[in-house]
Amino acid sequence: MTQISFQLDATDGKARTGALSTPRGEIRTPAFMPVGTAATVKAMLPGSVRETGADILLGNTYHLMLRPTAERIDRLGGLHKFMNWERPILTDSGGFQVMSLAGLRKLTEEGVTFKSHIDGSKHALTPERSMEIQRLLGSDIVMCFDECPALPADRDRIRDSMELSMRWAQRSRDAFGDRPGHALFGIQQGGLEEDLRGESAEALCGIEFDGYAVGGLAVGEGQEAMFACLDYAPDQLPVDKPRYLMGVGKPDDIVGAVARGIDMMDCVLPSRSGRTGQVFTRRGVLNIKNARHQDDPRPLDAECSCPACRSYSRAYLHHVFRAQEMISGMLLTWHNLHYYQDLMEGMRGAIAAGTFAAWQADFHATRAQGDIEPL
């Protein structure tokens, strides 16, 4: 029996708050997972990521299997020790990255063969190999291997992909075996087709997983279509298990997903945006490279307590970004990750208090005002 358990503490409409308990610590939900693609959240120290409020990180199977390899990480004591992060880690299966390689891959019933984007070397990834890699990495939450077609796609393509993913889900479950203290999540597929997603959910529940992801979204369908799918997809999954929306997203995507019953999310956006000068604030998004910030003594966000907002002005952050100083990416990433975790904390508190609808309305109203405070 797994030592990982999920407790649902409160609901408000479809929004849920609770905790996913693991041997390495508790994950408060709704949870946003910063992405540590290559065993690091770019521009951040692990302790700094933890200070933002993050309970869990995501590691990337595809990138880690290529460099430095899962076998090397295992010999060096596992991913937690390797990257100096002792709290929970979720690893994706590698499927999404492999499917994104387009002409560099070949798909069969057995799995996927592909060429590395790094050096062109040939590799194979199957459900069994994905489970082996994630075992070597030592992640706390393992994702089953699936295929994720880009949208839009015709119904026959979506059905064939979903059915293949369900066969791979069973093979992932069999290869994962019995690993106390570690969890395996299944991944629902079916594109934007409600009945196909229902079939996928039924198949996954028949196999039985420790948690369930809503996969195959945020792949080109747009927010309106994604929300329309989320209006029913989470409801097709077990109430007593965590629900994970993969690869999402922007703050308003996250709030909308939580409102529709999602418990966990991940995205590279806050860290990637930090390195490119895009800043998330309570009043919306600002671009620190814009000249209007060069004489501005205010913080990025007056209500934020991150180091960038506590100790530095917009003028300084504009300067170091324009000068291409490394501290720019560090401070802006720290701020963005802090903002995302504040967002999650605000939603958890509102759901627990039964005031989520009011909180959500205030979130949208504040962002609609824009960055309009006078100097």
C-alpha positions as CSV (number, residue, x, y, z in Angstrom):
1,M,0.0,0.0,0.0
2,T,1.2,3.5,-0.8
3,Q,2.1,5.9,2.0
4,I,0.8,8.8,-0.1
5,S,-2.7,9.9,0.7
6,F,-5.1,12.7,-0.3
7,Q,-7.4,14.5,2.1
8,L,-10.1,16.8,0.8
9,D,-10.7,19.5,3.5
10,A,-13.2,21.8,1.9
11,T,-15.1,22.6,-1.3
12,D,-16.7,25.7,-2.5
13,G,-18.7,25.1,-5.7
14,K,-16.4,22.8,-7.7
15,A,-13.2,24.4,-6.2
16,R,-11.4,22.1,-3.7
17,T,-8.8,22.5,-1.0
18,G,-6.9,19.8,0.8
19,A,-3.6,18.1,1.2
20,L,-1.6,15.4,-0.5
21,S,0.6,13.7,2.1
22,T,3.9,12.1,1.2
23,P,6.8,10.7,3.2
24,R,8.8,13.8,2.0
25,G,6.2,16.4,3.1
26,E,2.7,17.7,2.7
27,I,1.5,19.3,-0.6
28,R,-1.2,21.8,0.0
29,T,-3.8,21.9,-2.7
30,P,-4.6,23.7,-4.9
31,A,-0.9,23.5,-5.7
32,F,1.3,25.1,-8.3
33,M,4.5,23.1,-9.1
34,P,7.5,25.1,-10.4
35,V,9.2,23.3,-13.2
36,G,12.8,22.1,-12.7
37,T,13.3,20.8,-16.2
38,A,17.0,19.8,-16.0
39,A,17.1,19.3,-12.2
40,T,17.0,23.0,-11.5
41,V,14.4,25.8,-11.5
42,K,16.3,28.2,-13.7
43,A,17.8,31.2,-12.0
44,M,16.7,29.9,-8.5
45,L,18.4,28.1,-5.6
46,P,16.3,25.3,-4.2
47,G,15.9,27.1,-0.8
48,S,14.7,30.2,-2.6
49,V,12.0,28.2,-4.4
50,R,10.9,26.8,-1.1
51,E,10.8,30.3,0.4
52,T,8.2,31.3,-2.3
53,G,5.9,28.7,-0.7
54,A,6.3,25.8,-3.2
55,D,5.7,22.4,-1.7
56,I,6.7,20.3,-4.7
57,L,8.7,20.6,-7.9
58,L,8.4,19.0,-11.3
59,G,11.3,17.2,-13.0
60,N,11.4,16.3,-16.7
61,T,12.0,12.7,-17.7
62,Y,12.9,13.4,-21.3
63,H,15.6,15.9,-20.5
64,L,17.1,14.0,-17.6
65,M,17.2,10.7,-19.4
66,L,19.3,12.4,-22.1
67,R,21.5,14.5,-19.8
68,P,23.0,13.6,-17.3
69,T,21.0,10.3,-17.6
70,A,18.8,8.6,-15.0
71,E,21.4,6.0,-14.3
72,R,24.0,8.6,-13.3
73,I,21.5,10.4,-11.1
74,D,20.7,7.1,-9.4
75,R,24.3,6.4,-8.8
76,L,24.7,9.8,-7.2
77,G,21.8,9.2,-4.8
78,G,18.7,10.1,-6.7
79,L,17.2,13.3,-7.9
80,H,16.4,14.8,-4.5
81,K,20.0,14.6,-3.4
82,F,21.3,15.5,-6.8
83,M,19.5,18.8,-7.0
84,N,19.4,19.5,-3.2
85,W,15.6,19.5,-2.9
86,E,14.3,17.2,-0.1
87,R,10.6,17.8,-0.5
88,P,8.4,16.0,-3.0
89,I,9.1,15.8,-6.7
90,L,6.8,14.9,-9.5
91,T,8.3,13.6,-12.8
92,D,6.4,13.7,-16.0
93,S,6.7,10.6,-18.3
94,G,8.6,12.2,-21.1
95,G,5.7,11.6,-23.5
96,F,4.8,15.2,-24.2
97,Q,8.4,16.2,-25.0
98,V,8.9,13.2,-27.3
99,M,5.6,13.9,-29.1
100,S,6.8,17.5,-29.7
101,L,9.8,16.2,-31.7
102,A,7.7,15.9,-34.8
103,G,10.0,14.6,-37.6
104,L,12.5,13.2,-35.1
105,R,10.3,10.5,-33.7
106,K,8.5,7.3,-34.8
107,L,5.4,6.0,-32.9
108,T,4.4,2.3,-32.6
109,E,2.3,0.2,-30.3
110,E,5.5,-0.6,-28.4
111,G,6.4,3.0,-27.7
112,V,8.4,5.8,-29.3
113,T,11.8,5.9,-30.9
114,F,13.4,9.3,-31.4
115,K,16.5,11.2,-32.0
116,S,17.9,13.5,-29.2
117,H,17.6,17.2,-29.8
118,I,21.0,17.5,-28.2
119,D,23.2,15.3,-30.4
120,G,21.0,13.3,-32.7
121,S,21.6,10.0,-30.8
122,K,18.8,7.4,-31.0
123,H,16.6,6.5,-28.0
124,A,13.5,4.5,-27.3
125,L,10.9,5.3,-24.7
126,T,8.2,2.8,-23.8
127,P,5.8,2.7,-20.8
128,E,8.2,0.2,-19.1
129,R,11.3,2.4,-19.8
130,S,9.5,5.5,-18.6
131,M,8.7,3.7,-15.3
132,E,12.3,2.6,-15.0
133,I,13.7,6.1,-15.6
134,Q,11.3,7.6,-13.0
135,R,12.3,4.9,-10.5
136,L,15.9,5.6,-11.0
137,L,15.3,9.3,-10.5
138,G,13.4,8.5,-7.3
139,S,10.5,10.8,-7.8
140,D,7.6,10.8,-5.3
141,I,4.9,11.1,-7.9
142,V,5.3,9.2,-11.2
143,M,3.3,9.9,-14.4
144,C,2.2,7.0,-16.6
145,F,3.4,7.1,-20.2
146,D,0.9,8.5,-22.7
147,E,0.6,10.0,-26.2
148,C,-0.5,13.6,-26.4
149,P,-1.6,14.8,-29.9
150,A,-1.6,18.5,-30.7
151,L,-5.0,20.1,-31.1
152,P,-6.9,20.6,-33.3
153,A,-7.1,17.0,-34.5
154,D,-9.9,14.9,-36.0
155,R,-11.9,12.6,-33.9
156,D,-10.5,9.4,-35.2
157,R,-7.0,10.6,-34.5
158,I,-8.0,11.6,-30.9
159,R,-9.8,8.2,-30.3
160,D,-6.8,6.2,-31.6
161,S,-4.4,8.2,-29.5
162,M,-6.6,7.9,-26.4
163,E,-7.0,4.2,-26.7
164,L,-3.2,3.7,-27.2
165,S,-2.6,5.9,-24.1
166,M,-5.0,3.6,-22.1
167,R,-3.1,0.5,-23.2
168,W,0.1,2.2,-22.2
169,A,-1.5,3.2,-18.9
170,Q,-2.1,-0.4,-18.1
171,R,1.5,-1.3,-19.0
172,S,2.7,1.6,-16.9
173,R,0.7,0.3,-13.9
174,D,2.1,-3.2,-14.4
175,A,5.7,-1.9,-14.7
176,F,5.4,0.5,-11.7
177,G,4.5,-2.4,-9.4
178,D,4.3,-2.0,-5.7
179,R,6.4,1.0,-4.5
180,P,5.4,2.1,-0.9
181,G,5.9,5.8,-0.5
182,H,5.6,6.5,-4.2
183,A,2.5,7.3,-6.3
184,L,1.5,6.7,-9.9
185,F,-0.9,9.0,-11.6
186,G,-2.9,8.1,-14.7
187,I,-3.5,10.6,-17.5
188,Q,-6.9,11.2,-19.0
189,Q,-6.9,11.8,-22.8
190,G,-9.6,12.4,-25.4
191,G,-9.0,15.9,-26.7
192,L,-12.1,18.1,-26.6
193,E,-14.5,15.1,-27.0
194,E,-16.6,14.6,-23.8
195,D,-17.5,11.0,-24.5
196,L,-13.9,10.0,-25.3
197,R,-12.7,11.6,-22.1
198,G,-15.4,9.7,-20.3
199,E,-14.2,6.4,-21.8
200,S,-10.6,7.4,-20.9
201,A,-11.6,8.1,-17.3
202,E,-13.5,4.8,-17.0
203,A,-10.5,2.9,-18.3
204,L,-8.1,4.7,-15.8
205,C,-10.4,4.0,-12.9
206,G,-10.5,0.4,-13.8
207,I,-6.8,0.2,-13.7
208,E,-6.7,2.3,-10.4
209,F,-4.2,5.1,-9.8
210,D,-3.2,7.2,-6.9
211,G,-4.1,10.4,-8.7
212,Y,-5.4,11.4,-12.1
213,A,-4.2,14.1,-14.6
214,V,-6.3,15.9,-17.2
215,G,-3.9,15.6,-20.1
216,G,-4.0,16.8,-23.7
217,L,-4.9,20.4,-23.0
218,A,-2.9,23.6,-23.3
219,V,-1.7,22.2,-26.6
220,G,-3.2,24.9,-28.9
221,E,-6.9,24.8,-28.3
222,G,-7.2,28.2,-26.5
223,Q,-8.6,29.1,-23.1
224,E,-12.3,29.0,-24.1
225,A,-12.0,25.5,-25.4
226,M,-9.9,24.4,-22.5
227,F,-12.4,25.7,-20.0
228,A,-15.3,24.1,-21.9
229,C,-13.4,20.8,-21.5
230,L,-12.7,21.4,-17.8
231,D,-16.4,22.0,-17.2
232,Y,-16.8,18.3,-17.4
233,A,-13.4,16.5,-17.5
234,P,-12.5,16.7,-13.7
235,D,-16.0,15.5,-12.8
236,Q,-15.3,12.3,-14.7
237,L,-12.5,11.5,-12.3
238,P,-12.7,10.2,-8.7
239,V,-13.6,12.7,-6.1
240,D,-11.3,11.3,-3.5
241,K,-8.1,11.5,-5.6
242,P,-6.0,14.5,-6.6
243,R,-6.7,16.0,-10.1
244,Y,-3.7,17.4,-12.0
245,L,-3.9,19.7,-15.0
246,M,-0.7,19.4,-16.9
247,G,1.2,22.3,-18.4
248,V,-1.1,25.2,-17.2
249,G,-0.5,28.1,-17.2
250,K,-1.3,31.8,-17.0
251,P,-2.8,33.1,-13.7
252,D,-6.3,33.4,-15.1
253,D,-5.9,29.8,-16.6
254,I,-5.0,28.6,-13.1
255,V,-7.9,30.4,-11.3
256,G,-10.4,29.1,-13.9
257,A,-9.0,25.5,-13.6
258,V,-9.3,25.6,-9.8
259,A,-12.9,26.9,-10.1
260,R,-13.6,23.8,-12.2
261,G,-12.2,21.3,-9.7
262,I,-8.4,21.0,-10.4
263,D,-6.0,20.5,-7.5
264,M,-2.5,20.6,-9.1
265,M,-0.9,22.5,-12.0
266,D,2.6,23.1,-13.4
267,C,4.1,25.4,-16.0
268,V,7.4,26.9,-17.1
269,L,5.7,30.3,-17.6
270,P,6.7,32.1,-14.3
271,S,10.4,31.2,-14.6
272,R,10.6,31.6,-18.4
273,S,8.8,35.0,-18.2
274,G,11.2,36.1,-15.4
275,R,14.2,35.6,-17.7
276,T,12.5,37.6,-20.5
277,G,11.3,40.5,-18.5
278,Q,7.6,39.6,-18.2
279,V,6.3,40.2,-14.7
280,F,3.1,38.9,-13.1
281,T,1.4,41.2,-10.6
282,R,-2.0,41.5,-8.9
283,R,-2.9,44.2,-11.5
284,G,-1.9,42.1,-14.5
285,V,1.3,41.7,-16.5
286,L,4.0,44.3,-17.0
287,N,7.1,44.3,-19.2
288,I,10.1,45.5,-17.2
289,K,12.1,46.4,-20.4
290,N,9.6,49.2,-21.2
291,A,11.1,52.7,-20.9
292,R,8.3,53.8,-18.6
293,H,9.9,51.9,-15.8
294,Q,13.4,53.5,-16.0
295,D,12.6,56.3,-13.5
296,D,10.0,54.5,-11.4
297,P,10.9,54.1,-7.7
298,R,8.0,51.8,-6.9
299,P,8.2,48.1,-6.4
300,L,6.9,45.7,-9.0
301,D,3.9,45.0,-6.8
302,A,3.2,47.0,-3.6
303,E,1.5,44.1,-1.9
304,C,4.2,41.5,-2.6
305,S,6.8,40.5,0.0
306,C,9.3,38.9,-2.3
307,P,13.0,40.1,-2.2
308,A,12.6,41.9,-5.6
309,C,9.6,43.9,-4.3
310,R,11.0,44.4,-0.8
311,S,14.4,45.7,-1.8
312,Y,14.5,46.9,-5.4
313,S,12.7,49.5,-7.5
314,R,11.2,49.1,-11.0
315,A,13.9,51.5,-12.1
316,Y,16.7,49.2,-10.9
317,L,15.1,46.1,-12.3
318,H,14.6,47.8,-15.6
319,H,18.3,48.8,-15.6
320,V,19.7,45.3,-14.8
321,F,17.4,43.7,-17.4
322,R,18.5,46.2,-20.1
323,A,22.1,45.7,-19.0
324,Q,21.6,41.9,-19.3
325,E,22.8,41.3,-15.7
326,M,22.2,37.8,-14.2
327,I,20.5,39.3,-11.2
328,S,17.6,40.4,-13.4
329,G,16.5,36.9,-14.2
330,M,17.0,35.8,-10.6
331,L,14.9,38.6,-9.1
332,L,12.2,38.6,-11.7
333,T,11.9,34.8,-11.5
334,W,11.8,34.9,-7.7
335,H,9.0,37.5,-7.9
336,N,6.9,35.5,-10.5
337,L,7.2,32.3,-8.5
338,H,6.3,34.1,-5.3
339,Y,3.3,35.7,-7.0
340,Y,2.1,32.3,-8.2
341,Q,2.4,30.8,-4.7
342,D,0.6,33.8,-3.2
343,L,-2.2,33.1,-5.8
344,M,-2.5,29.5,-4.6
345,E,-2.5,30.5,-1.0
346,G,-5.2,33.0,-1.6
347,M,-7.4,30.4,-3.3
348,R,-6.8,27.9,-0.6
349,G,-7.9,30.4,2.0
350,A,-11.0,31.5,0.1
351,I,-12.1,27.9,-0.6
352,A,-11.7,27.0,3.1
353,A,-13.7,30.2,4.1
354,G,-16.5,29.5,1.5
355,T,-15.7,32.8,-0.2
356,F,-14.1,31.6,-3.4
357,A,-16.6,33.2,-5.8
358,A,-16.0,36.6,-4.2
359,W,-12.3,36.1,-4.3
360,Q,-12.4,35.1,-8.0
361,A,-14.5,38.2,-8.8
362,D,-12.0,40.4,-7.0
363,F,-9.1,38.7,-8.8
364,H,-10.5,39.6,-12.2
365,A,-11.6,43.1,-11.2
366,T,-8.2,44.0,-9.9
367,R,-6.4,42.7,-13.0
368,A,-8.9,44.6,-15.2
369,Q,-7.8,47.9,-13.6
370,G,-4.2,47.4,-14.9
371,D,-1.1,49.0,-13.6
372,I,-2.6,52.5,-13.1
373,E,-1.3,53.7,-9.7
374,P,0.2,57.2,-10.1
375,L,3.9,57.7,-9.4
